[in-house]
Amino acid sequence: MLAYPETQARAQAELDAVVGRARPPTFADYPLLPYTRAMVKELLRWRTVAPMALPHRVMEDDWYEGMFIPKGTICIPNIWHMNHDPEIYGEDADHFDPARHLDGSGDVASGPPDTKEEGHVSYGFGRRQCPGRYVANNSLFIDIAIMLWAMKIERKKDASGQVLPLDVDGFVDHGLVVSVRSSHSFEMILTCLVLQSSCPI
């Protein structure tokens, strides 16, 4: 919302028109808030939670774009790249634009092929697609709808009133969060972090 205030304004206009100010949004408003639903799809496409999907094993010999992939090969799909492919999402694939998930009439579009109506591949593929996607989509929908109904999110300004710079790509990724259940595991994690080596956990 800080980097793309125009998307916030459009979602808030939709909320004002459908919900108004007398009550907060509910799931009953879901079919009437296509732009808010498109924001969920775009959020998961633009900044996916897991940039690399779970490994898959090839069940039989295969060829892909001239490359031979023997049976038993472990493949790790690059979700980040797939969700930012300009051939599918356009030259502006690196930008947050919920409207890319809307059709000509302003309703939520079905999405590119092989995305299971999601508009992205962040939930994985085939039979191993994330079973929690319905909870995630609904949670994000109601959270976004209520937050944007209740407040306006704005960038901070300096003493002279100038908007402070914002770096949407400036983050630190330390990998997966591990639940530590024993002091032995904790010592192993600390050793891995100190040595910056691959961790067996």
C-alpha positions as protocol buffer text, in pm:
chain_id: "A"
residue {
  index: 1
  type: MET
  ca { x: 0 y: 0 z: 0 }
}
residue {
  index: 2
  type: LEU
  ca { x: 294 y: 230 z: 63 }
}
residue {
  index: 3
  type: ALA
  ca { x: 458 y: 158 z: -270 }
}
residue {
  index: 4
  type: TYR
  ca { x: 136 y: 155 z: -476 }
}
residue {
  index: 5
  type: PRO
  ca { x: -107 y: 404 z: -317 }
}
residue {
  index: 6
  type: GLU
  ca { x: -327 y: 403 z: -627 }
}
residue {
  index: 7
  type: THR
  ca { x: -420 y: 40 z: -556 }
}
residue {
  index: 8
  type: GLN
  ca { x: -518 y: 134 z: -201 }
}
residue {
  index: 9
  type: ALA
  ca { x: -734 y: 420 z: -332 }
}
residue {
  index: 10
  type: ARG
  ca { x: -911 y: 191 z: -580 }
}
residue {
  index: 11
  type: ALA
  ca { x: -979 y: -75 z: -315 }
}
residue {
  index: 12
  type: GLN
  ca { x: -1108 y: 186 z: -72 }
}
residue {
  index: 13
  type: ALA
  ca { x: -1339 y: 330 z: -337 }
}
residue {
  index: 14
  type: GLU
  ca { x: -1478 y: -20 z: -394 }
}
residue {
  index: 15
  type: LEU
  ca { x: -1524 y: -70 z: -19 }
}
residue {
  index: 16
  type: ASP
  ca { x: -1696 y: 268 z: 20 }
}
residue {
  index: 17
  type: ALA
  ca { x: -1935 y: 187 z: -265 }
}
residue {
  index: 18
  type: VAL
  ca { x: -2021 y: -166 z: -151 }
}
residue {
  index: 19
  type: VAL
  ca { x: -1984 y: -161 z: 229 }
}
residue {
  index: 20
  type: GLY
  ca { x: -2006 y: 204 z: 328 }
}
residue {
  index: 21
  type: ARG
  ca { x: -1897 y: 342 z: 665 }
}
residue {
  index: 22
  type: ALA
  ca { x: -2175 y: 212 z: 893 }
}
residue {
  index: 23
  type: ARG
  ca { x: -2035 y: -140 z: 930 }
}
residue {
  index: 24
  type: PRO
  ca { x: -1712 y: -330 z: 859 }
}
residue {
  index: 25
  type: PRO
  ca { x: -1682 y: -569 z: 563 }
}
residue {
  index: 26
  type: THR
  ca { x: -1791 y: -931 z: 607 }
}
residue {
  index: 27
  type: PHE
  ca { x: -1765 y: -1247 z: 397 }
}
residue {
  index: 28
  type: ALA
  ca { x: -2112 y: -1167 z: 264 }
}
residue {
  index: 29
  type: ASP
  ca { x: -1945 y: -884 z: 69 }
}
residue {
  index: 30
  type: TYR
  ca { x: -1698 y: -1123 z: -98 }
}
residue {
  index: 31
  type: PRO
  ca { x: -1875 y: -1151 z: -437 }
}
residue {
  index: 32
  type: LEU
  ca { x: -1918 y: -772 z: -452 }
}
residue {
  index: 33
  type: LEU
  ca { x: -1549 y: -689 z: -392 }
}
residue {
  index: 34
  type: PRO
  ca { x: -1364 y: -818 z: -700 }
}
residue {
  index: 35
  type: TYR
  ca { x: -1077 y: -569 z: -674 }
}
residue {
  index: 36
  type: THR
  ca { x: -1011 y: -667 z: -312 }
}
residue {
  index: 37
  type: ARG
  ca { x: -1012 y: -1033 z: -417 }
}
residue {
  index: 38
  type: ALA
  ca { x: -773 y: -946 z: -701 }
}
residue {
  index: 39
  type: MET
  ca { x: -543 y: -784 z: -443 }
}
residue {
  index: 40
  type: VAL
  ca { x: -514 y: -1121 z: -266 }
}
residue {
  index: 41
  type: LYS
  ca { x: -416 y: -1293 z: -592 }
}
residue {
  index: 42
  type: GLU
  ca { x: -167 y: -1020 z: -678 }
}
residue {
  index: 43
  type: LEU
  ca { x: -14 y: -1016 z: -333 }
}
residue {
  index: 44
  type: LEU
  ca { x: 53 y: -1389 z: -348 }
}
residue {
  index: 45
  type: ARG
  ca { x: 190 y: -1357 z: -703 }
}
residue {
  index: 46
  type: TRP
  ca { x: 403 y: -1048 z: -646 }
}
residue {
  index: 47
  type: ARG
  ca { x: 563 y: -1149 z: -314 }
}
residue {
  index: 48
  type: THR
  ca { x: 511 y: -1521 z: -272 }
}
residue {
  index: 49
  type: VAL
  ca { x: 569 y: -1667 z: 74 }
}
residue {
  index: 50
  type: ALA
  ca { x: 787 y: -1953 z: -53 }
}
residue {
  index: 51
  type: PRO
  ca { x: 989 y: -1855 z: -362 }
}
residue {
  index: 52
  type: MET
  ca { x: 1099 y: -2216 z: -420 }
}
residue {
  index: 53
  type: ALA
  ca { x: 833 y: -2489 z: -417 }
}
residue {
  index: 54
  type: LEU
  ca { x: 859 y: -2828 z: -256 }
}
residue {
  index: 55
  type: PRO
  ca { x: 1084 y: -3069 z: -447 }
}
residue {
  index: 56
  type: HIS
  ca { x: 916 y: -3308 z: -691 }
}
residue {
  index: 57
  type: ARG
  ca { x: 1059 y: -3636 z: -825 }
}
residue {
  index: 58
  type: VAL
  ca { x: 1025 y: -3711 z: -1198 }
}
residue {
  index: 59
  type: MET
  ca { x: 825 y: -4035 z: -1235 }
}
residue {
  index: 60
  type: GLU
  ca { x: 954 y: -4123 z: -1585 }
}
residue {
  index: 61
  type: ASP
  ca { x: 1214 y: -4006 z: -1836 }
}
residue {
  index: 62
  type: ASP
  ca { x: 1111 y: -3672 z: -1986 }
}
residue {
  index: 63
  type: TRP
  ca { x: 1230 y: -3403 z: -2225 }
}
residue {
  index: 64
  type: TYR
  ca { x: 1178 y: -3033 z: -2156 }
}
residue {
  index: 65
  type: GLU
  ca { x: 1286 y: -2766 z: -2406 }
}
residue {
  index: 66
  type: GLY
  ca { x: 1558 y: -2992 z: -2545 }
}
residue {
  index: 67
  type: MET
  ca { x: 1686 y: -3106 z: -2205 }
}
residue {
  index: 68
  type: PHE
  ca { x: 1669 y: -3470 z: -2102 }
}
residue {
  index: 69
  type: ILE
  ca { x: 1539 y: -3525 z: -1747 }
}
residue {
  index: 70
  type: PRO
  ca { x: 1591 y: -3887 z: -1635 }
}
residue {
  index: 71
  type: LYS
  ca { x: 1343 y: -4072 z: -1416 }
}
residue {
  index: 72
  type: GLY
  ca { x: 1407 y: -4010 z: -1047 }
}
residue {
  index: 73
  type: THR
  ca { x: 1545 y: -3658 z: -1093 }
}
residue {
  index: 74
  type: ILE
  ca { x: 1453 y: -3416 z: -814 }
}
residue {
  index: 75
  type: CYS
  ca { x: 1315 y: -3089 z: -953 }
}
residue {
  index: 76
  type: ILE
  ca { x: 1267 y: -2774 z: -746 }
}
residue {
  index: 77
  type: PRO
  ca { x: 1026 y: -2531 z: -917 }
}
residue {
  index: 78
  type: ASN
  ca { x: 1128 y: -2165 z: -913 }
}
residue {
  index: 79
  type: ILE
  ca { x: 795 y: -2015 z: -803 }
}
residue {
  index: 80
  type: TRP
  ca { x: 937 y: -1663 z: -790 }
}
residue {
  index: 81
  type: HIS
  ca { x: 1037 y: -1671 z: -1156 }
}
residue {
  index: 82
  type: MET
  ca { x: 712 y: -1834 z: -1266 }
}
residue {
  index: 83
  type: ASN
  ca { x: 510 y: -1565 z: -1087 }
}
residue {
  index: 84
  type: HIS
  ca { x: 719 y: -1290 z: -1250 }
}
residue {
  index: 85
  type: ASP
  ca { x: 728 y: -1429 z: -1604 }
}
residue {
  index: 86
  type: PRO
  ca { x: 669 y: -1134 z: -1841 }
}
residue {
  index: 87
  type: GLU
  ca { x: 535 y: -1369 z: -2109 }
}
residue {
  index: 88
  type: ILE
  ca { x: 245 y: -1455 z: -1877 }
}
residue {
  index: 89
  type: TYR
  ca { x: 203 y: -1144 z: -1661 }
}
residue {
  index: 90
  type: GLY
  ca { x: 327 y: -874 z: -1899 }
}
residue {
  index: 91
  type: GLU
  ca { x: 629 y: -646 z: -1903 }
}
residue {
  index: 92
  type: ASP
  ca { x: 518 y: -495 z: -1570 }
}
residue {
  index: 93
  type: ALA
  ca { x: 532 y: -834 z: -1392 }
}
residue {
  index: 94
  type: ASP
  ca { x: 767 y: -693 z: -1127 }
}
residue {
  index: 95
  type: HIS
  ca { x: 504 y: -437 z: -1023 }
}
residue {
  index: 96
  type: PHE
  ca { x: 204 y: -481 z: -794 }
}
residue {
  index: 97
  type: ASP
  ca { x: -110 y: -445 z: -1007 }
}
residue {
  index: 98
  type: PRO
  ca { x: -426 y: -624 z: -889 }
}
residue {
  index: 99
  type: ALA
  ca { x: -608 y: -517 z: -1207 }
}
residue {
  index: 100
  type: ARG
  ca { x: -413 y: -783 z: -1400 }
}
residue {
  index: 101
  type: HIS
  ca { x: -648 y: -1037 z: -1235 }
}
residue {
  index: 102
  type: LEU
  ca { x: -966 y: -866 z: -1356 }
}
residue {
  index: 103
  type: ASP
  ca { x: -1148 y: -929 z: -1682 }
}
residue {
  index: 104
  type: GLY
  ca { x: -1300 y: -669 z: -1914 }
}
residue {
  index: 105
  type: SER
  ca { x: -1616 y: -641 z: -1704 }
}
residue {
  index: 106
  type: GLY
  ca { x: -1421 y: -579 z: -1383 }
}
residue {
  index: 107
  type: ASP
  ca { x: -1480 y: -924 z: -1232 }
}
residue {
  index: 108
  type: VAL
  ca { x: -1203 y: -1161 z: -1121 }
}
residue {
  index: 109
  type: ALA
  ca { x: -1059 y: -1342 z: -1425 }
}
residue {
  index: 110
  type: SER
  ca { x: -986 y: -1714 z: -1428 }
}
residue {
  index: 111
  type: GLY
  ca { x: -610 y: -1658 z: -1451 }
}
residue {
  index: 112
  type: PRO
  ca { x: -334 y: -1802 z: -1671 }
}
residue {
  index: 113
  type: PRO
  ca { x: -338 y: -2174 z: -1754 }
}
residue {
  index: 114
  type: ASP
  ca { x: -201 y: -2414 z: -1489 }
}
residue {
  index: 115
  type: THR
  ca { x: -275 y: -2178 z: -1197 }
}
residue {
  index: 116
  type: LYS
  ca { x: -590 y: -2359 z: -1075 }
}
residue {
  index: 117
  type: GLU
  ca { x: -794 y: -2038 z: -1091 }
}
residue {
  index: 118
  type: GLU
  ca { x: -549 y: -1872 z: -849 }
}
residue {
  index: 119
  type: GLY
  ca { x: -375 y: -1643 z: -1098 }
}
residue {
  index: 120
  type: HIS
  ca { x: -33 y: -1754 z: -964 }
}
residue {
  index: 121
  type: VAL
  ca { x: 152 y: -2075 z: -878 }
}
residue {
  index: 122
  type: SER
  ca { x: 240 y: -1989 z: -518 }
}
residue {
  index: 123
  type: TYR
  ca { x: 34 y: -2281 z: -385 }
}
residue {
  index: 124
  type: GLY
  ca { x: 219 y: -2542 z: -588 }
}
residue {
  index: 125
  type: PHE
  ca { x: 102 y: -2783 z: -852 }
}
residue {
  index: 126
  type: GLY
  ca { x: -121 y: -3081 z: -919 }
}
residue {
  index: 127
  type: ARG
  ca { x: -227 y: -3318 z: -642 }
}
residue {
  index: 128
  type: ARG
  ca { x: 31 y: -3167 z: -407 }
}
residue {
  index: 129
  type: GLN
  ca { x: -117 y: -2818 z: -425 }
}
residue {
  index: 130
  type: CYS
  ca { x: -139 y: -2651 z: -82 }
}
residue {
  index: 131
  type: PRO
  ca { x: -451 y: -2774 z: 102 }
}
residue {
  index: 132
  type: GLY
  ca { x: -454 y: -2456 z: 313 }
}
residue {
  index: 133
  type: ARG
  ca { x: -501 y: -2223 z: 15 }
}
residue {
  index: 134
  type: TYR
  ca { x: -870 y: -2169 z: 90 }
}
residue {
  index: 135
  type: VAL
  ca { x: -798 y: -2060 z: 446 }
}
residue {
  index: 136
  type: ALA
  ca { x: -513 y: -1839 z: 326 }
}
residue {
  index: 137
  type: ASN
  ca { x: -721 y: -1673 z: 51 }
}
residue {
  index: 138
  type: ASN
  ca { x: -1015 y: -1610 z: 283 }
}
residue {
  index: 139
  type: SER
  ca { x: -794 y: -1482 z: 566 }
}
residue {
  index: 140
  type: LEU
  ca { x: -610 y: -1243 z: 336 }
}
residue {
  index: 141
  type: PHE
  ca { x: -938 y: -1123 z: 183 }
}
residue {
  index: 142
  type: ILE
  ca { x: -1105 y: -1034 z: 513 }
}
residue {
  index: 143
  type: ASP
  ca { x: -783 y: -890 z: 664 }
}
residue {
  index: 144
  type: ILE
  ca { x: -721 y: -665 z: 362 }
}
residue {
  index: 145
  type: ALA
  ca { x: -1086 y: -562 z: 339 }
}
residue {
  index: 146
  type: ILE
  ca { x: -1113 y: -467 z: 707 }
}
residue {
  index: 147
  type: MET
  ca { x: -777 y: -288 z: 720 }
}
residue {
  index: 148
  type: LEU
  ca { x: -845 y: -80 z: 411 }
}
residue {
  index: 149
  type: TRP
  ca { x: -1202 y: -10 z: 530 }
}
residue {
  index: 150
  type: ALA
  ca { x: -1069 y: 113 z: 867 }
}
residue {
  index: 151
  type: MET
  ca { x: -756 y: 310 z: 776 }
}
residue {
  index: 152
  type: LYS
  ca { x: -548 y: 478 z: 512 }
}
residue {
  index: 153
  type: ILE
  ca { x: -186 y: 364 z: 498 }
}
residue {
  index: 154
  type: GLU
  ca { x: 56 y: 643 z: 406 }
}
residue {
  index: 155
  type: ARG
  ca { x: 430 y: 687 z: 369 }
}
residue {
  index: 156
  type: LYS
  ca { x: 619 y: 865 z: 641 }
}
residue {
  index: 157
  type: LYS
  ca { x: 747 y: 1215 z: 572 }
}
residue {
  index: 158
  type: ASP
  ca { x: 1061 y: 1391 z: 692 }
}
residue {
  index: 159
  type: ALA
  ca { x: 1070 y: 1722 z: 884 }
}
residue {
  index: 160
  type: SER
  ca { x: 1037 y: 1921 z: 561 }
}
residue {
  index: 161
  type: GLY
  ca { x: 728 y: 1727 z: 451 }
}
residue {
  index: 162
  type: GLN
  ca { x: 902 y: 1521 z: 183 }
}
residue {
  index: 163
  type: VAL
  ca { x: 799 y: 1157 z: 149 }
}
residue {
  index: 164
  type: LEU
  ca { x: 1076 y: 928 z: 271 }
}
residue {
  index: 165
  type: PRO
  ca { x: 1220 y: 682 z: 17 }
}
residue {
  index: 166
  type: LEU
  ca { x: 1084 y: 329 z: 11 }
}
residue {
  index: 167
  type: ASP
  ca { x: 1272 y: 20 z: -105 }
}
residue {
  index: 168
  type: VAL
  ca { x: 1026 y: -262 z: -175 }
}
residue {
  index: 169
  type: ASP
  ca { x: 1312 y: -500 z: -258 }
}
residue {
  index: 170
  type: GLY
  ca { x: 1516 y: -419 z: 52 }
}
residue {
  index: 171
  type: PHE
  ca { x: 1465 y: -714 z: 281 }
}
residue {
  index: 172
  type: VAL
  ca { x: 1682 y: -973 z: 449 }
}
residue {
  index: 173
  type: ASP
  ca { x: 1599 y: -1340 z: 402 }
}
residue {
  index: 174
  type: HIS
  ca { x: 1757 y: -1573 z: 654 }
}
residue {
  index: 175
  type: GLY
  ca { x: 1575 y: -1880 z: 526 }
}
residue {
  index: 176
  type: LEU
  ca { x: 1320 y: -2093 z: 704 }
}
residue {
  index: 177
  type: VAL
  ca { x: 1212 y: -2042 z: 1062 }
}
residue {
  index: 178
  type: VAL
  ca { x: 1279 y: -2355 z: 1265 }
}
residue {
  index: 179
  type: SER
  ca { x: 1092 y: -2455 z: 1579 }
}
residue {
  index: 180
  type: VAL
  ca { x: 1354 y: -2551 z: 1836 }
}
residue {
  index: 181
  type: ARG
  ca { x: 1248 y: -2826 z: 2076 }
}
residue {
  index: 182
  type: SER
  ca { x: 1579 y: -2920 z: 2236 }
}
residue {
  index: 183
  type: SER
  ca { x: 1902 y: -2755 z: 2339 }
}
residue {
  index: 184
  type: HIS
  ca { x: 2087 y: -2988 z: 2098 }
}
residue {
  index: 185
  type: SER
  ca { x: 1885 y: -2854 z: 1803 }
}
residue {
  index: 186
  type: PHE
  ca { x: 1942 y: -2498 z: 1920 }
}
residue {
  index: 187
  type: GLU
  ca { x: 2321 y: -2552 z: 1935 }
}
residue {
  index: 188
  type: MET
  ca { x: 2313 y: -2705 z: 1586 }
}
residue {
  index: 189
  type: ILE
  ca { x: 2124 y: -2406 z: 1446 }
}
residue {
  index: 190
  type: LEU
  ca { x: 2364 y: -2161 z: 1609 }
}
residue {
  index: 191
  type: THR
  ca { x: 2662 y: -2354 z: 1468 }
}
residue {
  index: 192
  type: CYS
  ca { x: 2509 y: -2346 z: 1119 }
}
residue {
  index: 193
  type: LEU
  ca { x: 2438 y: -1974 z: 1142 }
}
residue {
  index: 194
  type: VAL
  ca { x: 2789 y: -1895 z: 1266 }
}
residue {
  index: 195
  type: LEU
  ca { x: 2959 y: -2108 z: 1003 }
}
residue {
  index: 196
  type: GLN
  ca { x: 2717 y: -1995 z: 729 }
}
residue {
  index: 197
  type: SER
  ca { x: 2715 y: -2354 z: 608 }
}
residue {
  index: 198
  type: SER
  ca { x: 2431 y: -2577 z: 500 }
}
residue {
  index: 199
  type: CYS
  ca { x: 2234 y: -2689 z: 801 }
}
residue {
  index: 200
  type: PRO
  ca { x: 2120 y: -3054 z: 836 }
}
residue {
  index: 201
  type: ILE
  ca { x: 1799 y: -2952 z: 1015 }
}
